[in-house]
Amino acid sequence: MSDNGKVDKIKGTVKETAGDVTDDKKLKAEGILDKTVGKVKEAAEDVKDTAEGVAKDIKEKWLYTKSC
């Protein structure tokens, strides 16, 4: 699994916290957006991994039934 989503989430948390501390609404909003992007990237990676696993299972079952 790629770490891109985790990096975005961490970066977003830092920005959001900095925005809170400095009362910078734009920075806080950027942080929230970065965290959301990170969550989406992680979800997309999970979907990709699941799809690859299903495809592999189907291929193995198809090859097994062909050899029987």
C-alpha positions in Angstrom: 0.0 0.0 0.0 1.2 3.5 -0.8 2.0 6.0 1.9 0.7 8.9 -0.1 -2.7 9.0 1.7 -1.0 8.9 5.1 1.4 11.7 4.2 -1.6 13.8 3.1 -3.5 13.1 6.3 -0.5 14.0 8.5 0.2 17.2 6.4 -3.5 18.1 6.7 -3.5 17.6 10.5 -0.4 19.8 10.9 -2.0 22.5 8.7 -5.3 22.3 10.4 -3.7 22.6 13.8 -1.5 25.5 12.7 -4.6 27.2 11.4 -6.4 26.8 14.7 -3.4 28.1 16.7 -2.9 31.1 14.4 -6.6 31.7 13.7 -5.9 31.3 10.0 -9.1 30.0 8.5 -7.5 29.5 5.0 -4.7 27.3 6.5 -7.2 25.3 8.5 -9.4 24.8 5.4 -6.3 23.6 3.5 -5.6 21.2 6.3 -9.1 19.7 6.2 -8.9 19.4 2.4 -5.5 17.6 2.7 -6.8 15.2 5.2 -9.8 14.5 3.0 -7.5 13.9 0.0 -5.5 11.5 2.1 -8.5 9.5 3.1 -9.7 9.3 -0.5 -6.3 8.1 -1.6 -6.2 5.4 1.0 -9.8 4.3 0.1 -8.8 4.1 -3.6 -5.8 2.1 -2.8 -7.9 -0.3 -0.7 -10.4 -0.7 -3.6 -7.5 -1.3 -6.0 -6.0 -4.0 -3.7 -9.4 -5.7 -3.4 -10.0 -5.7 -7.1 -6.6 -7.1 -7.8 -7.2 -9.9 -5.3 -10.6 -10.8 -6.8 -9.1 -10.8 -10.3 -6.3 -13.1 -9.1 -8.9 -15.5 -7.5 -11.0 -15.6 -10.6 -8.0 -16.3 -12.8 -6.8 -19.1 -10.5 -10.3 -20.7 -10.4 -10.6 -20.4 -14.2 -7.1 -22.0 -14.7 -8.0 -24.8 -12.2 -11.3 -25.6 -14.0 -9.5 -25.6 -17.4 -6.9 -28.1 -16.1 -9.5 -30.5 -14.8 
